[in-house]
Amino acid sequence: MDAYSTWLEQGKSYLCRIVDLLHRGSIDDLVIGSEVLTAIPEMVKKWRRSELLPD
């Protein structure tokens, strides 16, 4: 998530909505800022491994 209006104009109310989505289980992961450089590639590896393994 990255946008000027998200954090500087919508602020706390937007952040509260995101935290609520996490607690409700509507989203699995939240990646913010420079964390995308390491987290996204790891998430993709996890997705690919799960596709290869039978349920």
PyRosetta script that sets phi, psi and omega in degrees:
from pyrosetta import init, pose_from_sequence

init()
pose = pose_from_sequence("MDAYSTWLEQGKSYLCRIVDLLHRGSIDDLVIGSEVLTAIPEMVKKWRRSELLPD")
pose.set_psi(1, 126.3)
pose.set_omega(1, -179.3)
pose.set_phi(2, -157.4)
pose.set_psi(2, 116.7)
pose.set_omega(2, 176.9)
pose.set_phi(3, -169.6)
pose.set_psi(3, 139.5)
pose.set_omega(3, 179.1)
pose.set_phi(4, -58.0)
pose.set_psi(4, -49.5)
pose.set_omega(4, -176.2)
pose.set_phi(5, -66.6)
pose.set_psi(5, -30.9)
pose.set_omega(5, -179.1)
pose.set_phi(6, -58.7)
pose.set_psi(6, -48.4)
pose.set_omega(6, -173.4)
pose.set_phi(7, -96.5)
pose.set_psi(7, -33.0)
pose.set_omega(7, -174.7)
pose.set_phi(8, -96.2)
pose.set_psi(8, -19.9)
pose.set_omega(8, 178.8)
pose.set_phi(9, -108.6)
pose.set_psi(9, -43.0)
pose.set_omega(9, -177.9)
pose.set_phi(10, -88.9)
pose.set_psi(10, -29.4)
pose.set_omega(10, 170.8)
pose.set_phi(11, 51.3)
pose.set_psi(11, -130.1)
pose.set_omega(11, -172.0)
pose.set_phi(12, -58.7)
pose.set_psi(12, -40.7)
pose.set_omega(12, -176.5)
pose.set_phi(13, -62.7)
pose.set_psi(13, -37.3)
pose.set_omega(13, 178.9)
pose.set_phi(14, -69.0)
pose.set_psi(14, -43.4)
pose.set_omega(14, 178.5)
pose.set_phi(15, -62.1)
pose.set_psi(15, -40.5)
pose.set_omega(15, 178.0)
pose.set_phi(16, -61.8)
pose.set_psi(16, -39.6)
pose.set_omega(16, 177.2)
pose.set_phi(17, -62.1)
pose.set_psi(17, -41.3)
pose.set_omega(17, -179.5)
pose.set_phi(18, -65.2)
pose.set_psi(18, -45.2)
pose.set_omega(18, 178.3)
pose.set_phi(19, -62.3)
pose.set_psi(19, -39.8)
pose.set_omega(19, 177.3)
pose.set_phi(20, -61.3)
pose.set_psi(20, -42.8)
pose.set_omega(20, 177.6)
pose.set_phi(21, -60.9)
pose.set_psi(21, -40.6)
pose.set_omega(21, 177.0)
pose.set_phi(22, -61.9)
pose.set_psi(22, -46.6)
pose.set_omega(22, -178.5)
pose.set_phi(23, -66.5)
pose.set_psi(23, -32.5)
pose.set_omega(23, 178.9)
pose.set_phi(24, -78.6)
pose.set_psi(24, -11.2)
pose.set_omega(24, -179.2)
pose.set_phi(25, 82.3)
pose.set_psi(25, 14.6)
pose.set_omega(25, -179.7)
pose.set_phi(26, -74.0)
pose.set_psi(26, -25.4)
pose.set_omega(26, 175.2)
pose.set_phi(27, -130.8)
pose.set_psi(27, 148.5)
pose.set_omega(27, -177.9)
pose.set_phi(28, -89.7)
pose.set_psi(28, -39.7)
pose.set_omega(28, -175.4)
pose.set_phi(29, -138.5)
pose.set_psi(29, 149.3)
pose.set_omega(29, 176.2)
pose.set_phi(30, -128.3)
pose.set_psi(30, 119.5)
pose.set_omega(30, -178.1)
pose.set_phi(31, -115.6)
pose.set_psi(31, 123.6)
pose.set_omega(31, -175.9)
pose.set_phi(32, -128.7)
pose.set_psi(32, 138.3)
pose.set_omega(32, 172.8)
pose.set_phi(33, 69.9)
pose.set_psi(33, -145.1)
pose.set_omega(33, -174.9)
pose.set_phi(34, -68.1)
pose.set_psi(34, -11.3)
pose.set_omega(34, 177.4)
pose.set_phi(35, -58.9)
pose.set_psi(35, -23.6)
pose.set_omega(35, -179.6)
pose.set_phi(36, -60.1)
pose.set_psi(36, -27.9)
pose.set_omega(36, -178.3)
pose.set_phi(37, -65.7)
pose.set_psi(37, -30.5)
pose.set_omega(37, 179.9)
pose.set_phi(38, -107.8)
pose.set_psi(38, -36.0)
pose.set_omega(38, -174.3)
pose.set_phi(39, -72.9)
pose.set_psi(39, -44.0)
pose.set_omega(39, -176.6)
pose.set_phi(40, -61.7)
pose.set_psi(40, -48.6)
pose.set_omega(40, 177.7)
pose.set_phi(41, -58.7)
pose.set_psi(41, -37.9)
pose.set_omega(41, 178.1)
pose.set_phi(42, -67.1)
pose.set_psi(42, -38.2)
pose.set_omega(42, 178.1)
pose.set_phi(43, -64.5)
pose.set_psi(43, -40.8)
pose.set_omega(43, 179.3)
pose.set_phi(44, -64.3)
pose.set_psi(44, -41.9)
pose.set_omega(44, 176.8)
pose.set_phi(45, -59.1)
pose.set_psi(45, -42.1)
pose.set_omega(45, 179.2)
pose.set_phi(46, -62.7)
pose.set_psi(46, -43.9)
pose.set_omega(46, 178.8)
pose.set_phi(47, -61.9)
pose.set_psi(47, -43.0)
pose.set_omega(47, -178.1)
pose.set_phi(48, -66.2)
pose.set_psi(48, -40.0)
pose.set_omega(48, 177.6)
pose.set_phi(49, -62.9)
pose.set_psi(49, -40.9)
pose.set_omega(49, -177.8)
pose.set_phi(50, -68.3)
pose.set_psi(50, -27.5)
pose.set_omega(50, 176.9)
pose.set_phi(51, -72.3)
pose.set_psi(51, -29.0)
pose.set_omega(51, -177.3)
pose.set_phi(52, -81.6)
pose.set_psi(52, -25.7)
pose.set_omega(52, -177.4)
pose.set_phi(53, -89.4)
pose.set_psi(53, 131.1)
pose.set_omega(53, 177.5)
pose.set_phi(54, -71.6)
pose.set_psi(54, 150.1)
pose.set_omega(54, 178.1)
pose.set_phi(55, -78.9)
pose.dump_pdb("model.pdb")
